[in-house]
Amino acid sequence: MQFNAQQQRAVEFDGGHVLVLAGAGTGKTSTIVGRVVHLLEQGVDPRRILLLTFTRRAAREMRHRLGQQVGPTAKKVPAGTFHNFCLQYLRRWPDLFDCQGLSIIDRDDQLQLMKLARGTVIGKDARFPKAAELANYYSYARNTNRRLQEYLKRFTDHSEEIIQLIENVIDDYSKRKRDCRYFDYDDILYIFARQMHRRKSLREKIQKRYDHLLVDEMQDTNPLQWMILDAMRDPAKLFCVGDDAQSIYAFRGADFRNVHGFADRLPGASTLKLEENYRSTQEILDVANWLLDQSPLGYEKKLHAARGNGEKPIWLQVDDEQDEATTVVEDLLERRDGGANWRDHMILTRTAWAARTVEAGLIQEDIPYRFVGGTALMQSAHIKDLISLLRVADNRSDQLAWIRFLTLWPRVGEKTAASAILEVFKQPNTDAISERLQNRFGANPRLGEAYQQCVGLLDAPAKAIEVAIEKLEPLLEKKFDDWDRRSKDFKLLKKLARDHATVGEFLETYTLDPISESEASQEEQDDLVTLITVHSAKGTEAPVCYLIGVQPGNYPHSRNNGDEDQIEEERRVLYVAMTRAKDSMMITGKVRSHGAYTPYYNQKSLDSGTEIPFFLTDIPNALVESDCQYGATNEFGDELTEDDDDWSGPIMSFRD
Ligand SMILES: Nc1ncnc2c1ncn2[C@@H]1O[C@H](COP(=O)(O)OP(=O)(O)OP(=O)(O)O)[C@@H](O)[C@H]1O
């Protein structure tokens, strides 16, 4: 691939810190990879280049592309997510970070722990914020590097009294975390950032290891991640790439305006631009450009297709989810009959839930697919049951896993489990715990054996899983009706575990970056349709893209509270989806029922009497091929009739 002049300038940039601000498909990923190749050619030690990406998949993809250009040296370039990177240091120097023997917990466990804390401090008051809301407050405050109290005062309507109670619940939650040696997702970044800023010697020790920090998806970094970059720069140089129009992680504290403040934060820093889109045809970009143009935020972005013209995107209005699934599946089959590979097709969905009918359609027609961002393998009940044994073997303070593991056994209820756990916690080591379990649960001798054997296999995760299956399968078979289907997942688990050196590392990898059941089972298959949530689709592309569920209530999502920032974030989600397509884009959604637009309301909009807008309401007819023009208006807002054949204004207007 020949870089264009703008890309070449970025690749060879020889100044200080730099931000490469670029639109979708303009070659940001290619440029980062090119930059690494350039640095290696200049003689930079590969271990002194750090590549920070947003997902593990993105890191793998960059390594792969790098490998194609520089061979095995690619493996020497450290590449990973912020979380992986920080965790590596927390593991390497636990004393310096004050975090010995930690276990990472996922969102489910976090909520369970929060529920316990809420129950203890508040009791059963239904009006008090629920566990999920409390967890969100806590997470948002930390990711934006604010004190909880300050965050609650500024961004919520809660009274002083409620704020105090929320703080008490969070204190209790934090204490429970410490007692169980748990780290939640945010702790990893938080502890790393805090220690880097507090301990000069530690900061210098880590700073010294890198000359170049390359950061992908800069628009989605939050203040906590910025603190980390800030602590690591100088002498290391920052090379950050980002697109303000693709910022879709505000719920984790990212602020797309951050990329605009880059030069102010780092005096002397440069900003470079990439403006030529190499991914899509102009017709696809025209729709994406139009969408962004409707925003009051003024992104000033007009993507221009280096590839020139192609087909117009298709926008089909469907009757319901079943009709949508049939439409997509039929189109897929037709393309396949025409000689296309399955792998050239990507179906983009707003949420995993919204894709269930299309997924059923794929299964029914035997179309091979992988679901990226679908239900995580590790979140299925039977897998959680099995894993609970590995978790207690790995961390004997893991209270949530102990409850799950113990209550799997006959005649062990939550009360018995809770009192057994108290005894377990008093034991000085794992041998003593095994003995205690044998004595206490003599009627279930396999319980103690299972624990003891898994403790002995912490360095052999696949074997530990075999033991767990052997000991727990008879119990799980009775517990689940659909056992035949579920038991297949255990094979997948063993396969995944083979690539890890320890049980801890295995658990941690899939807690941090969950893998869906269909992804895990199809890892070696190459020719597959990709079904993917838009949030997981960042950085990906496919010749043919289907955007499903593009309808009122999904874009923007009905969960948004009418706040302009949230609505604009939702617009960017749709923009990301649209800019994945290379050659063809089909947009489907249930926009009308019985020939009329279906207005959409949530409770808040009902209260205020305003319906939730829909982004494609006024899309000009000239931009898309559509099956429906009836009842639309032209660009001057006049009502159209069925006779308006050659009209090319907006397809629909919902203003009436
Ligand atoms: N100079 C070039 N010549 C030809 N093709 C290019 C060039 N630069 C990038 N491409 C191709 O354009 C496509 C988009 O590139 P890339 O994935 O790097 O863009 P991106 O800016 O990271 O996209 P996004 O942010 O939308 O995910 C890829 O298929 C890539 O190979």
The ligand as an ORCA input file, in Angstrom:
! r2SCAN-3c Opt
* xyz 0 1
  N      -2.959      5.120      1.134
  C      -3.827      4.124      1.002
  N      -4.009      3.494     -0.184
  C      -4.895      2.493     -0.330
  N      -5.659      2.009      0.658
  C      -5.534      2.578      1.872
  C      -4.620      3.661      2.108
  N      -4.724      4.020      3.420
  C      -5.659      3.193      3.972
  N      -6.139      2.324      3.046
  C      -7.188      1.304      3.242
  O      -8.367      1.970      3.702
  C      -9.077      1.187      4.629
  C      -9.258      1.988      5.918
  O      -7.997      2.136      6.558
  P      -7.857      2.077      8.149
  O      -8.600      0.884      8.667
  O      -6.436      2.223      8.485
  O      -8.678      3.392      8.481
  P      -9.042      4.021      9.884
  O      -8.839      5.484      9.733
  O      -8.330      3.342     10.985
  O     -10.597      3.713      9.909
  P     -11.668      3.804     11.106
  O     -11.264      4.845     12.065
  O     -12.913      4.163     10.363
  O     -11.764      2.430     11.647
  C      -8.271     -0.090      4.817
  O      -8.831     -1.075      3.995
  C      -6.882      0.303      4.355
  O      -6.163     -0.791      3.853
*
